[in-house]
Amino acid sequence: MERINFFKPVIDIVETGNQIKFLRKKCGFSVRDIQNIFGFEYPQAVYAWEQGKNIPSIDNLLVLSRLFNVPVEQLVISRNVEVEINCAADVADNLSEKNVKSCKSKLSA
């Protein structure tokens, strides 16, 4: 069995929240403005995004990207996590998305 290490992107919720807060302020929106745009009864959802406790849904990320006039990729901050894949040698030689899924994978710390 051959081991292959590669890095996969994962969303950094805290940094994404910081980015949302930064862009909101840069564009001149208050938390209440965002609350009203989304029709939230309370502002807690917006605060939770900005504090990195929750991440907006994909639909809400699309709305935020339009409000802030940035691509979604600029809202969502990712970091790379190293992943180790244990594969048969022949699979490792022809590593592709399909083959990766057929291998056992685990996160390495």
N, CA, C and O atoms as a printed pandas DataFrame, in Angstrom:
     atom_number atom_name residue_name chain_id  residue_number  x_coord  y_coord  z_coord
0              1         N          MET        A               1    0.838   -1.177    0.000
1              2        CA          MET        A               1    0.000    0.000    0.000
2              3         C          MET        A               1    0.887    1.245    0.000
3              4         O          MET        A               1    1.800    1.370    0.817
4              5         N          GLU        A               2    0.614    2.137   -0.901
5              6        CA          GLU        A               2    1.401    3.367   -1.009
6              7         C          GLU        A               2    0.651    4.527   -0.362
7              8         O          GLU        A               2   -0.573    4.619   -0.456
8              9         N          ARG        A               3    1.391    5.398    0.286
9             10        CA          ARG        A               3    0.790    6.565    0.934
10            11         C          ARG        A               3    1.106    7.813    0.124
11            12         O          ARG        A               3    2.244    8.032   -0.291
12            13         N          ILE        A               4    0.092    8.614   -0.089
13            14        CA          ILE        A               4    0.250    9.868   -0.812
14            15         C          ILE        A               4   -0.304   10.979    0.064
15            16         O          ILE        A               4   -1.401   10.856    0.609
16            17         N          ASN        A               5    0.440   12.048    0.200
17            18        CA          ASN        A               5   -0.022   13.211    0.951
18            19         C          ASN        A               5   -0.361   14.327   -0.028
19            20         O          ASN        A               5    0.374   14.579   -0.983
20            21         N          PHE        A               6   -1.468   14.979    0.220
21            22        CA          PHE        A               6   -1.801   16.176   -0.543
22            23         C          PHE        A               6   -2.570   17.118    0.367
23            24         O          PHE        A               6   -2.993   16.736    1.458
24            25         N          PHE        A               7   -2.745   18.328   -0.081
25            26        CA          PHE        A               7   -3.434   19.338    0.718
26            27         C          PHE        A               7   -4.800   19.608    0.121
27            28         O          PHE        A               7   -4.936   19.834   -1.081
28            29         N          LYS        A               8   -5.815   19.581    0.984
29            30        CA          LYS        A               8   -7.159   19.912    0.524
30            31         C          LYS        A               8   -7.606   21.187    1.234
31            32         O          LYS        A               8   -7.298   21.384    2.409
32            33         N          PRO        A               9   -8.327   22.050    0.527
33            34        CA          PRO        A               9   -8.793   23.283    1.159
34            35         C          PRO        A               9  -10.000   23.015    2.058
35            36         O          PRO        A               9  -10.888   22.237    1.711
36            37         N          VAL        A              10  -10.016   23.670    3.209
37            38        CA          VAL        A              10  -11.177   23.643    4.104
38            39         C          VAL        A              10  -11.490   25.084    4.490
39            40         O          VAL        A              10  -10.593   25.925    4.553
40            41         N          ILE        A              11  -12.744   25.360    4.743
41            42        CA          ILE        A              11  -13.159   26.718    5.084
42            43         C          ILE        A              11  -12.707   27.057    6.493
43            44         O          ILE        A              11  -12.948   26.300    7.433
44            45         N          ASP        A              12  -12.056   28.189    6.629
45            46        CA          ASP        A              12  -11.680   28.725    7.936
46            47         C          ASP        A              12  -12.823   29.642    8.367
47            48         O          ASP        A              12  -12.924   30.778    7.905
48            49         N          ILE        A              13  -13.679   29.143    9.252
49            50        CA          ILE        A              13  -14.901   29.859    9.630
50            51         C          ILE        A              13  -14.585   31.186   10.313
51            52         O          ILE        A              13  -15.255   32.186   10.056
52            53         N          VAL        A              14  -13.584   31.207   11.168
53            54        CA          VAL        A              14  -13.242   32.444   11.887
54            55         C          VAL        A              14  -12.731   33.504   10.916
55            56         O          VAL        A              14  -13.164   34.655   10.973
56            57         N          GLU        A              15  -11.820   33.130   10.032
57            58        CA          GLU        A              15  -11.287   34.096    9.066
58            59         C          GLU        A              15  -12.349   34.530    8.065
59            60         O          GLU        A              15  -12.352   35.679    7.622
60            61         N          THR        A              16  -13.247   33.624    7.707
61            62        CA          THR        A              16  -14.360   33.996    6.832
62            63         C          THR        A              16  -15.234   35.032    7.528
63            64         O          THR        A              16  -15.660   36.004    6.905
64            65         N          GLY        A              17  -15.505   34.831    8.818
65            66        CA          GLY        A              17  -16.279   35.808    9.588
66            67         C          GLY        A              17  -15.593   37.161    9.647
67            68         O          GLY        A              17  -16.237   38.201    9.510
68            69         N          ASN        A              18  -14.277   37.142    9.851
69            70        CA          ASN        A              18  -13.515   38.395    9.855
70            71         C          ASN        A              18  -13.610   39.107    8.510
71            72         O          ASN        A              18  -13.717   40.332    8.451
72            73         N          GLN        A              19  -13.572   38.333    7.439
73            74        CA          GLN        A              19  -13.666   38.904    6.095
74            75         C          GLN        A              19  -15.044   39.514    5.855
75            76         O          GLN        A              19  -15.152   40.593    5.273
76            77         N          ILE        A              20  -16.091   38.833    6.297
77            78        CA          ILE        A              20  -17.450   39.364    6.146
78            79         C          ILE        A              20  -17.571   40.687    6.898
79            80         O          ILE        A              20  -18.120   41.656    6.373
80            81         N          LYS        A              21  -17.063   40.726    8.112
81            82        CA          LYS        A              21  -17.124   41.952    8.916
82            83         C          LYS        A              21  -16.338   43.081    8.248
83            84         O          LYS        A              21  -16.815   44.213    8.165
84            85         N          PHE        A              22  -15.138   42.767    7.775
85            86        CA          PHE        A              22  -14.304   43.762    7.105
86            87         C          PHE        A              22  -15.022   44.339    5.882
87            88         O          PHE        A              22  -15.081   45.556    5.709
88            89         N          LEU        A              23  -15.564   43.462    5.039
89            90        CA          LEU        A              23  -16.230   43.922    3.819
90            91         C          LEU        A              23  -17.516   44.683    4.129
91            92         O          LEU        A              23  -17.847   45.653    3.446
92            93         N          ARG        A              24  -18.235   44.245    5.150
93            94        CA          ARG        A              24  -19.456   44.959    5.548
94            95         C          ARG        A              24  -19.122   46.397    5.916
95            96         O          ARG        A              24  -19.771   47.335    5.452
96            97         N          LYS        A              25  -18.113   46.558    6.747
97            98        CA          LYS        A              25  -17.711   47.904    7.174
98            99         C          LYS        A              25  -17.167   48.717    6.000
99           100         O          LYS        A              25  -17.484   49.897    5.856
100          101         N          LYS        A              26  -16.349   48.084    5.165
101          102        CA          LYS        A              26  -15.764   48.764    4.005
102          103         C          LYS        A              26  -16.852   49.301    3.077
103          104         O          LYS        A              26  -16.706   50.373    2.489
104          105         N          CYS        A              27  -17.938   48.547    2.952
105          106        CA          CYS        A              27  -19.042   48.950    2.071
106          107         C          CYS        A              27  -20.049   49.860    2.762
107          108         O          CYS        A              27  -21.015   50.301    2.140
108          109         N          GLY        A              28  -19.832   50.143    4.037
109          110        CA          GLY        A              28  -20.688   51.080    4.751
110          111         C          GLY        A              28  -21.998   50.516    5.267
111          112         O          GLY        A              28  -22.932   51.271    5.539
112          113         N          PHE        A              29  -22.081   49.203    5.404
113          114        CA          PHE        A              29  -23.289   48.578    5.939
114          115         C          PHE        A              29  -23.157   48.381    7.446
115          116         O          PHE        A              29  -22.080   48.054    7.944
116          117         N          SER        A              30  -24.249   48.580    8.161
117          118        CA          SER        A              30  -24.292   48.237    9.585
118          119         C          SER        A              30  -24.799   46.806    9.716
119          120         O          SER        A              30  -25.317   46.231    8.758
120          121         N          VAL        A              31  -24.649   46.241   10.899
121          122        CA          VAL        A              31  -25.203   44.906   11.149
122          123         C          VAL        A              31  -26.713   44.942   10.940
123          124         O          VAL        A              31  -27.286   44.008   10.381
124          125         N          ARG        A              32  -27.350   46.008   11.382
125          126        CA          ARG        A              32  -28.809   46.148   11.200
126          127         C          ARG        A              32  -29.179   46.189    9.722
127          128         O          ARG        A              32  -30.203   45.630    9.326
128          129         N          ASP        A              33  -28.358   46.844    8.899
129          130        CA          ASP        A              33  -28.618   46.862    7.453
130          131         C          ASP        A              33  -28.635   45.438    6.901
131          132         O          ASP        A              33  -29.545   45.058    6.165
132          133         N          ILE        A              34  -27.623   44.661    7.262
133          134        CA          ILE        A              34  -27.532   43.273    6.779
134          135         C          ILE        A              34  -28.709   42.466    7.312
135          136         O          ILE        A              34  -29.303   41.671    6.583
136          137         N          GLN        A              35  -29.042   42.666    8.569
137          138        CA          GLN        A              35  -30.196   41.988    9.173
138          139         C          GLN        A              35  -31.453   42.273    8.357
139          140         O          GLN        A              35  -32.211   41.355    8.042
140          141         N          ASN        A              36  -31.675   43.526    8.019
141          142        CA          ASN        A              36  -32.877   43.911    7.273
142          143         C          ASN        A              36  -32.865   43.382    5.846
143          144         O          ASN        A              36  -33.904   42.966    5.334
144          145         N          ILE        A              37  -31.707   43.392    5.198
145          146        CA          ILE        A              37  -31.605   42.875    3.828
146          147         C          ILE        A              37  -31.998   41.402    3.783
147          148         O          ILE        A              37  -32.675   40.958    2.856
148          149         N          PHE        A              38  -31.568   40.653    4.791
149          150        CA          PHE        A              38  -31.888   39.225    4.833
150          151         C          PHE        A              38  -33.249   38.938    5.457
151          152         O          PHE        A              38  -33.744   37.814    5.379
152          153         N          GLY        A              39  -33.850   39.942    6.070
153          154        CA          GLY        A              39  -35.159   39.739    6.693
154          155         C          GLY        A              39  -35.096   38.978    8.000
155          156         O          GLY        A              39  -36.074   38.350    8.407
156          157         N          PHE        A              40  -33.940   39.031    8.667
157          158        CA          PHE        A              40  -33.810   38.366    9.959
158          159         C          PHE        A              40  -34.538   39.177   11.022
159          160         O          PHE        A              40  -34.484   40.407   11.022
160          161         N          GLU        A              41  -35.217   38.483   11.926
161          162        CA          GLU        A              41  -35.915   39.170   13.010
162          163         C          GLU        A              41  -34.921   39.786   13.990
163          164         O          GLU        A              41  -35.164   40.861   14.538
164          165         N          TYR        A              42  -33.803   39.099   14.206
165          166        CA          TYR        A              42  -32.781   39.560   15.147
166          167         C          TYR        A              42  -31.417   39.565   14.454
167          168         O          TYR        A              42  -31.222   38.834   13.483
168          169         N          PRO        A              43  -30.479   40.370   14.931
169          170        CA          PRO        A              43  -29.166   40.453   14.278
170          171         C          PRO        A              43  -28.193   39.336   14.668
171          172         O          PRO        A              43  -27.067   39.306   14.172
172          173         N          GLN        A              44  -28.603   38.430   15.535
173          174        CA          GLN        A              44  -27.683   37.403   16.039
174          175         C          GLN        A              44  -27.049   36.562   14.929
175          176         O          GLN        A              44  -25.891   36.160   15.046
176          177         N          ALA        A              45  -27.790   36.295   13.862
177          178        CA          ALA        A              45  -27.220   35.490   12.770
178          179         C          ALA        A              45  -26.024   36.205   12.147
179          180         O          ALA        A              45  -25.005   35.582   11.851
180          181         N          VAL        A              46  -26.155   37.505   11.950
181          182        CA          VAL        A              46  -25.059   38.278   11.363
182          183         C          VAL        A              46  -23.861   38.298   12.316
183          184         O          VAL        A              46  -22.721   38.107   11.891
184          185         N          TYR        A              47  -24.121   38.527   13.596
185          186        CA          TYR        A              47  -23.034   38.507   14.585
186          187         C          TYR        A              47  -22.363   37.130   14.628
187          188         O          TYR        A              47  -21.141   37.039   14.745
188          189         N          ALA        A              48  -23.154   36.066   14.535
189          190        CA          ALA        A              48  -22.594   34.708   14.555
190          191         C          ALA        A              48  -21.677   34.486   13.353
191          192         O          ALA        A              48  -20.631   33.851   13.487
192          193         N          TRP        A              49  -22.056   35.000   12.181
193          194        CA          TRP        A              49  -21.179   34.897   11.008
194          195         C          TRP        A              49  -19.866   35.611   11.280
195          196         O          TRP        A              49  -18.785   35.062   11.069
196          197         N          GLU        A              50  -19.985   36.853   11.757
197          198        CA          GLU        A              50  -18.799   37.693   11.928
198          199         C          GLU        A              50  -17.880   37.196   13.040
199          200         O          GLU        A              50  -16.679   37.468   13.013
200          201         N          GLN        A              51  -18.420   36.479   14.006
201          202        CA          GLN        A              51  -17.612   35.946   15.103
202          203         C          GLN        A              51  -17.087   34.542   14.806
203          204         O          GLN        A              51  -16.398   33.949   15.636
204          205         N          GLY        A              52  -17.408   34.014   13.637
205          206        CA          GLY        A              52  -16.925   32.695   13.260
206          207         C          GLY        A              52  -17.618   31.556   13.970
207          208         O          GLY        A              52  -17.066   30.461   14.076
208          209         N          LYS        A              53  -18.827   31.802   14.460
209          210        CA          LYS        A              53  -19.590   30.736   15.122
210          211         C          LYS        A              53  -20.395   29.927   14.112
211          212         O          LYS        A              53  -20.609   28.730   14.302
212          213         N          ASN        A              54  -20.833   30.567   13.057
213          214        CA          ASN        A              54  -21.581   29.937   11.968
214          215         C          ASN        A              54  -21.078   30.508   10.656
215          216         O          ASN        A              54  -20.436   31.557   10.616
216          217         N          ILE        A              55  -21.384   29.799    9.596
217          218        CA          ILE        A              55  -21.048   30.300    8.268
218          219         C          ILE        A              55  -22.353   30.481    7.499
219          220         O          ILE        A              55  -23.264   29.666    7.638
220          221         N          PRO        A              56  -22.458   31.523    6.700
221          222        CA          PRO        A              56  -23.690   31.717    5.930
222          223         C          PRO        A              56  -23.928   30.547    4.972
223          224         O          PRO        A              56  -22.989   29.889    4.523
224          225         N          SER        A              57  -25.192   30.308    4.673
225          226        CA          SER        A              57  -25.523   29.296    3.668
226          227         C          SER        A              57  -24.976   29.755    2.316
227          228         O          SER        A              57  -24.594   30.914    2.154
228          229         N          ILE        A              58  -24.942   28.854    1.368
229          230        CA          ILE        A              58  -24.462   29.208    0.031
230          231         C          ILE        A              58  -25.312   30.328   -0.556
231          232         O          ILE        A              58  -24.780   31.259   -1.161
232          233         N          ASP        A              59  -26.620   30.245   -0.383
233          234        CA          ASP        A              59  -27.498   31.310   -0.875
234          235         C          ASP        A              59  -27.140   32.650   -0.249
235          236         O          ASP        A              59  -27.071   33.664   -0.943
236          237         N          ASN        A              60  -26.913   32.656    1.062
237          238        CA          ASN        A              60  -26.576   33.903    1.747
238          239         C          ASN        A              60  -25.191   34.409    1.350
239          240         O          ASN        A              60  -24.973   35.619    1.286
240          241         N          LEU        A              61  -24.258   33.501    1.084
241          242        CA          LEU        A              61  -22.946   33.922    0.592
242          243         C          LEU        A              61  -23.073   34.610   -0.763
243          244         O          LEU        A              61  -22.380   35.591   -1.034
244          245         N          LEU        A              62  -23.955   34.097   -1.606
245          246        CA          LEU        A              62  -24.178   34.733   -2.909
246          247         C          LEU        A              62  -24.730   36.141   -2.748
247          248         O          LEU        A              62  -24.304   37.062   -3.446
248          249         N          VAL        A              63  -25.678   36.311   -1.829
249          250        CA          VAL        A              63  -26.240   37.640   -1.574
250          251         C          VAL        A              63  -25.151   38.575   -1.049
251          252         O          VAL        A              63  -25.021   39.705   -1.519
252          253         N          LEU        A              64  -24.371   38.105   -0.079
253          254        CA          LEU        A              64  -23.294   38.932    0.470
254          255         C          LEU        A              64  -22.285   39.322   -0.611
255          256         O          LEU        A              64  -21.814   40.459   -0.641
256          257         N          SER        A              65  -21.958   38.396   -1.485
257          258        CA          SER        A              65  -20.985   38.702   -2.539
258          259         C          SER        A              65  -21.516   39.795   -3.463
259          260         O          SER        A              65  -20.753   40.644   -3.922
260          261         N          ARG        A              66  -22.801   39.778   -3.733
261          262        CA          ARG        A              66  -23.399   40.838   -4.564
262          263         C          ARG        A              66  -23.432   42.164   -3.817
263          264         O          ARG        A              66  -23.124   43.212   -4.384
264          265         N          LEU        A              67  -23.811   42.113   -2.535
265          266        CA          LEU        A              67  -23.851   43.341   -1.728
266          267         C          LEU        A              67  -22.478   44.003   -1.648
267          268         O          LEU        A              67  -22.358   45.223   -1.758
268          269         N          PHE        A              68  -21.450   43.186   -1.456
269          270        CA          PHE        A              68  -20.101   43.706   -1.272
270          271         C          PHE        A              68  -19.343   43.832   -2.595
271          272         O          PHE        A              68  -18.210   44.312   -2.627
272          273         N          ASN        A              69  -19.978   43.398   -3.680
273          274        CA          ASN        A              69  -19.393   43.471   -5.020
274          275         C          ASN        A              69  -18.035   42.754   -5.098
275          276         O          ASN        A              69  -17.060   43.283   -5.632
276          277         N          VAL        A              70  -18.011   41.538   -4.550
277          278        CA          VAL        A              70  -16.814   40.697   -4.595
278          279         C          VAL        A              70  -17.239   39.279   -4.974
279          280         O          VAL        A              70  -18.389   38.905   -4.747
280          281         N          PRO        A              71  -16.341   38.490   -5.543
281          282        CA          PRO        A              71  -16.683   37.086   -5.805
282          283         C          PRO        A              71  -16.807   36.311   -4.491
283          284         O          PRO        A              71  -16.199   36.676   -3.485
284          285         N          VAL        A              72  -17.589   35.254   -4.512
285          286        CA          VAL        A              72  -17.769   34.421   -3.318
286          287         C          VAL        A              72  -16.414   33.946   -2.794
287          288         O          VAL        A              72  -16.208   33.848   -1.585
288          289         N          GLU        A              73  -15.504   33.655   -3.703
289          290        CA          GLU        A              73  -14.176   33.179   -3.302
290          291         C          GLU        A              73  -13.436   34.192   -2.432
291          292         O          GLU        A              73  -12.559   33.818   -1.654
292          293         N          GLN        A              74  -13.784   35.465   -2.559
293          294        CA          GLN        A              74  -13.143   36.480   -1.722
294          295         C          GLN        A              74  -13.785   36.543   -0.338
295          296         O          GLN        A              74  -13.158   37.008    0.614
296          297         N          LEU        A              75  -15.020   36.083   -0.218
297          298        CA          LEU        A              75  -15.704   36.040    1.078
298          299         C          LEU        A              75  -15.251   34.848    1.911
299          300         O          LEU        A              75  -15.034   34.962    3.117
300          301         N          VAL        A              76  -15.113   33.720    1.257
301          302        CA          VAL        A              76  -14.804   32.466    1.948
302          303         C          VAL        A              76  -13.289   32.298    2.019
303          304         O          VAL        A              76  -12.613   32.204    0.995
304          305         N          ILE        A              77  -12.774   32.263    3.234
305          306        CA          ILE        A              77  -11.336   32.106    3.442
306          307         C          ILE        A              77  -11.064   30.635    3.763
307          308         O          ILE        A              77  -11.697   30.045    4.639
308          309         N          SER        A              78  -10.116   30.068    3.039
309          310        CA          SER        A              78   -9.805   28.656    3.271
310          311         C          SER        A              78   -8.365   28.507    3.744
311          312         O          SER        A              78   -7.541   29.414    3.621
312          313         N          ARG        A              79   -8.105   27.352    4.276
313          314        CA          ARG        A              79   -6.748   26.955    4.648
314          315         C          ARG        A              79   -6.578   25.530    4.147
315          316         O          ARG        A              79   -7.559   24.828    3.902
316          317         N          ASN        A              80   -5.356   25.116    4.001
317          318        CA          ASN        A              80   -5.089   23.773    3.502
318          319         C          ASN        A              80   -4.824   22.819    4.653
319          320         O          ASN        A              80   -4.108   23.140    5.601
320          321         N          VAL        A              81   -5.417   21.643    4.548
321          322        CA          VAL        A              81   -5.220   20.579    5.524
322          323         C          VAL        A              81   -4.557   19.420    4.788
323          324         O          VAL        A              81   -5.005   19.005    3.719
324          325         N          GLU        A              82   -3.495   18.914    5.375
325          326        CA          GLU        A              82   -2.803   17.794    4.751
326          327         C          GLU        A              82   -3.606   16.515    4.955
327          328         O          GLU        A              82   -4.048   16.206    6.061
328          329         N          VAL        A              83   -3.781   15.785    3.869
329          330        CA          VAL        A              83   -4.533   14.535    3.891
330          331         C          VAL        A              83   -3.610   13.426    3.397
331          332         O          VAL        A              83   -2.888   13.585    2.413
332          333         N          GLU        A              84   -3.653   12.317    4.096
333          334        CA          GLU        A              84   -2.861   11.158    3.703
334          335         C          GLU        A              84   -3.807   10.127    3.116
335          336         O          GLU        A              84   -4.817    9.780    3.728
336          337         N          ILE        A              85   -3.480    9.643    1.939
337          338        CA          ILE        A              85   -4.306    8.640    1.279
338          339         C          ILE        A              85   -3.497    7.355    1.177
339          340         O          ILE        A              85   -2.351    7.357    0.727
340          341         N          ASN        A              86   -4.108    6.273    1.598
341          342        CA          ASN        A              86   -3.491    4.960    1.463
342          343         C          ASN        A              86   -4.087    4.297    0.233
343          344         O          ASN        A              86   -5.291    4.044    0.174
344          345         N          CYS        A              87   -3.240    4.019   -0.748
345          346        CA          CYS        A              87   -3.721    3.471   -2.015
346          347         C          CYS        A              87   -2.875    2.277   -2.434
347          348         O          CYS        A              87   -1.726    2.117   -2.024
348          349         N          ALA        A              88   -3.482    1.463   -3.253
349          350        CA          ALA        A              88   -2.711    0.416   -3.909
350          351         C          ALA        A              88   -1.770    1.115   -4.886
351          352         O          ALA        A              88   -2.102    2.185   -5.396
352          353         N          ALA        A              89   -0.620    0.539   -5.151
353          354        CA          ALA        A              89    0.393    1.182   -5.989
354          355         C          ALA        A              89   -0.148    1.565   -7.364
355          356         O          ALA        A              89    0.165    2.644   -7.867
356          357         N          ASP        A              90   -0.957    0.696   -7.982
357          358        CA          ASP        A              90   -1.466    1.001   -9.316
358          359         C          ASP        A              90   -2.430    2.188   -9.295
359          360         O          ASP        A              90   -2.493    2.951  -10.259
360          361         N          VAL        A              91   -3.172    2.347   -8.213
361          362        CA          VAL        A              91   -4.066    3.496   -8.078
362          363         C          VAL        A              91   -3.243    4.761   -7.885
363          364         O          VAL        A              91   -3.558    5.803   -8.461
364          365         N          ALA        A              92   -2.196    4.674   -7.082
365          366        CA          ALA        A              92   -1.351    5.839   -6.813
366          367         C          ALA        A              92   -0.689    6.348   -8.087
367          368         O          ALA        A              92   -0.498    7.553   -8.256
368          369         N          ASP        A              93   -0.340    5.430   -8.981
369          370        CA          ASP        A              93    0.299    5.836  -10.233
370          371         C          ASP        A              93   -0.638    6.655  -11.110
371          372         O          ASP        A              93   -0.186    7.535  -11.842
372          373         N          ASN        A              94   -1.897    6.386  -11.046
373          374        CA          ASN        A              94   -2.887    7.071  -11.877
374          375         C          ASN        A              94   -3.865    7.852  -11.016
375          376         O          ASN        A              94   -5.076    7.789  -11.224
376          377         N          LEU        A              95   -3.339    8.578  -10.062
377          378        CA          LEU        A              95   -4.185    9.283   -9.102
378          379         C          LEU        A              95   -5.079   10.297   -9.811
379          380         O          LEU        A              95   -4.602   11.193  -10.507
380          381         N          SER        A              96   -6.357   10.134   -9.619
381          382        CA          SER        A              96   -7.344   11.068  -10.154
382          383         C          SER        A              96   -8.416   11.257   -9.100
383          384         O          SER        A              96   -8.405   10.588   -8.066
384          385         N          GLU        A              97   -9.339   12.164   -9.359
385          386        CA          GLU        A              97  -10.429   12.422   -8.408
386          387         C          GLU        A              97  -11.180   11.128   -8.105
387          388         O          GLU        A              97  -11.492   10.848   -6.947
388          389         N          LYS        A              98  -11.469   10.347   -9.127
389          390        CA          LYS        A              98  -12.204    9.096   -8.935
390          391         C          LYS        A              98  -11.394    8.114   -8.090
391          392         O          LYS        A              98  -11.933    7.465   -7.194
392          393         N          ASN        A              99  -10.105    8.012   -8.380
393          394        CA          ASN        A              99   -9.254    7.094   -7.632
394          395         C          ASN        A              99   -9.069    7.535   -6.193
395          396         O          ASN        A              99   -9.003    6.702   -5.290
396          397         N          VAL        A             100   -8.984    8.850   -5.972
397          398        CA          VAL        A             100   -8.837    9.356   -4.607
398          399         C          VAL        A             100  -10.022    8.918   -3.776
399          400         O          VAL        A             100   -9.860    8.504   -2.628
400          401         N          LYS        A             101  -11.226    9.007   -4.350
401          402        CA          LYS        A             101  -12.432    8.625   -3.618
402          403         C          LYS        A             101  -12.448    7.136   -3.302
403          404         O          LYS        A             101  -13.057    6.716   -2.319
404          405         N          SER        A             102  -11.786    6.343   -4.125
405          406        CA          SER        A             102  -11.790    4.904   -3.883
406          407         C          SER        A             102  -10.747    4.498   -2.843
407          408         O          SER        A             102  -10.764    3.366   -2.360
408          409         N          CYS        A             103   -9.862    5.393   -2.505
409          410        CA          CYS        A             103   -8.846    5.122   -1.484
410          411         C          CYS        A             103   -9.372    5.496   -0.108
411          412         O          CYS        A             103  -10.255    6.343    0.026
412          413         N          LYS        A             104   -8.821    4.859    0.902
413          414        CA          LYS        A             104   -9.139    5.269    2.271
414          415         C          LYS        A             104   -8.357    6.538    2.554
415          416         O          LYS        A             104   -7.171    6.628    2.237
416          417         N          SER        A             105   -9.024    7.524    3.152
417          418        CA          SER        A             105   -8.304    8.750    3.488
418          419         C          SER        A             105   -8.498    9.073    4.955
419          420         O          SER        A             105   -9.489    8.680    5.572
420          421         N          LYS        A             106   -7.558    9.778    5.486
421          422        CA          LYS        A             106   -7.658   10.219    6.866
422          423         C          LYS        A             106   -6.913   11.543    6.998
423          424         O          LYS        A             106   -5.948   11.799    6.278
424          425         N          LEU        A             107   -7.365   12.364    7.909
425          426        CA          LEU        A             107   -6.671   13.622    8.159
426          427         C          LEU        A             107   -5.443   13.342    8.994
427          428         O          LEU        A             107   -5.497   12.598    9.973
428          429         N          SER        A             108   -4.366   13.926    8.610
429          430        CA          SER        A             108   -3.164   13.802    9.428
430          431         C          SER        A             108   -2.976   15.096   10.207
431          432         O          SER        A             108   -3.138   16.191    9.668
432          433         N          ALA        A             109   -2.644   14.958   11.445
433          434        CA          ALA        A             109   -2.533   16.136   12.321
434          435         C          ALA        A             109   -1.225   16.843   12.161
435          436         O          ALA        A             109   -0.982   17.849   12.827
